[in-house]
Amino acid sequence: MRAMGGTPLTEAQEGLWYFQALDPSNPILNTGQYLDLHGPLDEAALREAVARTIAESEALRLRFRPVAGGAMQVLGEPPELEWADLSDHADPEAEALCRMAEDSARPLDLAAEPVAAFSLYRLGPDRHLLYERIHHLALDGYGMVLVTNRIGDHYSALVNGTSVPVPFPPLSRADEADAAYRASPKRAEDAAWWRAAMQGMPEVTGPAPGRAVSGATFLRESRWLPSDLLAVLAEWSDAQRLNWTDVLTALTGAYLSRWTGGEVVAGLPFMVRMGRPIARVPCMAMNVLPQRIRPDEDALLADWIAPLAAEMREARRHGLYRSEQLRRDLGLIGGARRLYGPLINVQPFDRPPGFAGLEVGLHILGAGAVDDLTLTFRGDPISGMLFEVDANPGLYSPEDVAGHAARLPAFLSAALAQGRLAPVPTATADEIASAKALTAAAVHSVPDTTLTALIEAQMEATPEAPALVFGDVTLSYADLDRRSAVLAGRLAELGAGPETIVAVALDRSLELSIALVAILRAGAAYLPLDPDHPPERLARILDRAAPVVLLTSPELAGRFPDFGQTDDIADSPASGKQSAGLTSAVRSAVQNAARPRMPQCLLTSDWPQEGTAPATPPQPGNMAYVIYTSGSTGEPKGVVIEHRAIVNRLLWMRDHYGFTPRDRILQKTPATFDVSVWEFFLPCISGATLVMAPPGAHRDPTLLAGEIRSHGITTAHFVPSMLSAFLAAPASGGIRMARVFCSGEELTAELRDRFHARVSAELHNLYGPTEAAVDVSYWPAAPDDASNPLPIGWPVWNTRLAVLDVRGRPVPPGLPGNLYLGGVQLARGYLGRDDLTAERFVTGPDGQRLYATGDLARLRHDGAVIYLGRSDHQVKIRGLRIELGEIEAAIMGSGLAREAVVLAREEGGDKRLVAYVVPQGRWSEQAVAAHLEARLPAYMVPQAWVVLDALPVTSNGKLDRKSLPAPVFAAAGRAAETAAETLLASLYAEILTLPEPPPAEADFFALGGDSLSAVRLSLRIEEETGRDPGLGAIFEHPVIAALARVIEGGATTGGLSPLLLLAEGDPAQSPLFLVHPAGGLGWGYRRLAHALAPARRVWAIQHPGLDPDQPLPESLSALAADYARRIAGLVPEGPVHLAGWSVGGVIAQELASALADIGLDVGMVAALDSYPADVWRAEPDPDPVSALRALLAIAGHDPEAHTELDTREKVVGFLKAGDTPLGALPEQVLDSVVRVVTDTSGLVRRHHHRPHPGRLTHVRAGLGHGDRHLTAELWRPHGEVEALEVPFLHPRMISPEAVVLIAPMLKAAMDRAEQRALPQAAAE
Amino acid sequence: MITKAPITRELMRADIAKMLHMQPEEVQDDDNLPDLGLDSLRLMKLVLGWEEAGLKADFGLFAEHGTLGEWWQAIEAQQAG
């Protein structure tokens, strides 16, 4: 019997209780199933069987009473079997299922109502459904099996008159087993074993990105595994002397590892019952064991499965240790950090129970939370196996779930048949066939001709039509024909012809367009040069490409000082032809002798007036143009495109979008970008008009809008960032065009929607590298397109888009892979660089020539391609893309290192750049850092340096990355002395993974701690000392010695004092005060403060009203005056610097005046995405819930992304689950924060600004503010403003990512302010 | 495959280890044998072999007591009684 006051929860129950307590309204823990009973049912026997089962299963009577820190369980009244006759319903089965679904979706009051419910639905005389629903806290999956089978046993005994089976053991056995394990030394051994086993575990992910926390529902797809697969599984496992359950788990893990970068950490549900006293106790005992599975794709299956099976056996030996506890041990708290990803649940025992005289089917409705993906196998190879895919609908679509359900069985069969994983594609045969069908659908007949022939045909067909417009000059096709023919003739004289190159360096002009057509008519390929590029680069390109002629203008000729004028050779007009007549060996010898080679330079002023086009037409396989792109090594690469390729691209575009002679196409892209190719030539092959924008217009939205209107432009191209700027310009409102094309950058859904709200035109997204004739894919971004992300779409004619994994195997929809291109548009290669050509133009698995784009992509379920980013030696740190090779090259360039490797290391959940160097010369960390700071953006300078004698290498001579030691974020000073200091030093070392305890002066945050690790520190301190110091104490006293005094009973304000020193620094320098945002707390500035220290001290100003006993201020001015007095008390002599985020910036602006009022000098005044009171005046004051939602923004979340959090409980629950210190605030502080948010918002609305002294430095959140147009301009009426911007959303402005960009801005602004304050000193 | 000699704890350990493709010293007295992979099918095979060798014990207790130490204790108790 259970004690009257109740029993504490077992460890197994605690994790579930915590999950349910976070959101009491989530019904996902109602596990449910029903039995489909066919045959003549003995109703009385069934009633009795259920009653007897309930009577002997104490767990079904549990109630849970919340107490401080958890719950107590007591026994309540037993549930009773409900009985409903549905046989009169039109569809009794549907009605029954509907009632079950309703019941399962109902959140339970665990304190007051039964955890279990049983219902019998009579569908007809020979068909009944027995529904069971039990809360997971009371019973796990095996407990449900015990209870269900028990009902069957009782029923059969009653019907057959046989003896009653042995009753269940008492529930107290579960409590005893729990208590015994808690008290045993085994628990600590297990903890150590798991900690070691998970050492170096990868960041856990599932197949889908996102926050994996179970919602209220799940998606399911189930199917019976084919019997031949089961037979092979059983036979193969027996032959290898392995358990089929282990083999099934291993291969399922291999499938998942394809989705998680080669290693998956799967969760394996573990019954923890067999061979134990609780084997037959209906209770909650199940654990989930994290299992790292890293299959060897090349090895024979048995060679990696056998060791894995041994590992899993070893893990089960330690399987009593709760995974919830392990998760805490490893610091994997917070919504995004997980111990395991998808679950692999092999349940051999889950078979329908026996009911005498009845045929029984078993249907599982729900088995608990589905955080990510749960892959369940019910049954065994002999009796058959049901495979279920349950998925979190927040992460997976129904198509995703159906995909996994279809793919895994095929993967299992193929892997067992092949005996190895490497030959098995992740995509199914059907998926591979669908991809092939898309390529087949793109096949289109295109004439085998040249761009030259198409242009000439058009000029002949419509001689009178306008071909070119530049300013107020219009050329007809006949004019273009005549002038390009004359120039072509001259070019031919100079040596131009098929397979030669003519370089062009001209500003946008009629001459540029004529020159390009003329070069093509001479049969040559054109090479565009940007006159603005550095002369060294231009010279290098000319040297590599060896053009026969350089076409430029007298104004630009000075950029090419080394090139001879054609006048020098004009006396020998046959020289070009002569040269062409030489054998290539002789020509090459002549050229070598003349190094540096100098093409003949033809100036626009020297173009002849008379002449005819040469008869040297190019062939479809000749090169049409050469465009240089930047190479990762720093050496530009010349991409050679042939006529056949660009003809395909242009004719596709003409047909697909229906271009006609009435179209007027804007030419605004510099000729060095390949987008310009269709701008220049699409009009010439469609009979349309090319309108050339004035030079420089492509950077000026207002000028562009004017051009589009005045010239009646129908078609224009924009790079998305330029389109964004264009839409933001007042002049673009209401523009009408036929179509706008985007390419060159990712077109976002947000930009698409903004476009259609402002401009009346079709919008098309195009994608393609220079290496494949401009564009290879298209997507209509129509007003009704709701895609997000917006795809790059479908292949153009005769083109293949292939997404393949690292081994060249096709990937299924949803799985990121490398994008390869095939088809007629591929470039010939890189000019003179066969090595680079061979690297990127490869032979695909089916023998086709493919170009490896280096782009990552994935397929949608409809086959459309989505661009995901680059696959190169790139990492992302705080959202910023970084080429590690570029940093390494910069270090080597300093001459201070013999070898260098840069890694992005994850330390305590934060990625940091660490450089490993073998030094040489006058090495010092300061010297090399200074060298890098001059060459790289600040976020690319490593945060830590590790000096080594040599870089570690593996046996085959490759860099052994795993052997590179973790960096030491050093701290010096006296060693910890007192007991409290020693304890804290060891806890700092534990939480920050330091090699040894830091000294007593060490600052938690300076050692790399963040708010999340501070939460962990406070938990650990409480565990060790039994006293919770409060998170705020760590924020207020992050130095060991000071925090030790607090633990020993010293005073702390809990981090709520109005002036909080965030970072220690040089007291001789002007300090910086960071004014709290709406919530009144300044803790969020910790990261920013450390980025600006130790050059100066950085303080947070916090709202005095955080103390509930303090009165609230009358006005914002009064609040600022109070802050000014506090600052003056601390720093009697100025100047002081001020900054604030959000409302903090509004207060800082007023505070600047308040300080001036009392005679204190103010340096920088910075507002981080703050806007004046006038903007907010019309808004209603926030109610308590919206004040709470403001906390989300303060915690760095976008409140608009979480509209479901509409109650205090939900907001607090969300914050507690996330990695923000706000979630760990004591209740009364949270109340104070809400009080301060509400009050401060009101103060802002009633505030009237006065002009601020000096200049306001404004840093705008560049990713926008929803539908509001907020800019620094709004501050102009109140004084001088300096406008800066960073690419973040408002809530992320003081996040670590943003601090990387903002800290240098503020540092520079403070330096400037100090310069201004000392004009005399500066003048000396 | 199952030994015919009089049953000892060490012989049982060796048989179990063989069935699980492990070394005898890897099977500890307090290891939960189902956790090591000893499912009911394999257990049945072992028990049949041991019964053939003359061992009499209530193997029903195996379900709730899954360690060799517990088994041997029960066997000794039975032999004593």
Interface residues (C-beta under 8 A of the other chain):
Chain A: R241 N243 D246 M274 G275 R276 P277 I278 A279 R280 A309 R313 R316 R317 G319 P348
Chain B: L20 H21 D31 N32 L33 P34 D35 L36 G37 D39 F62 A63 E64 H65 G66 T67
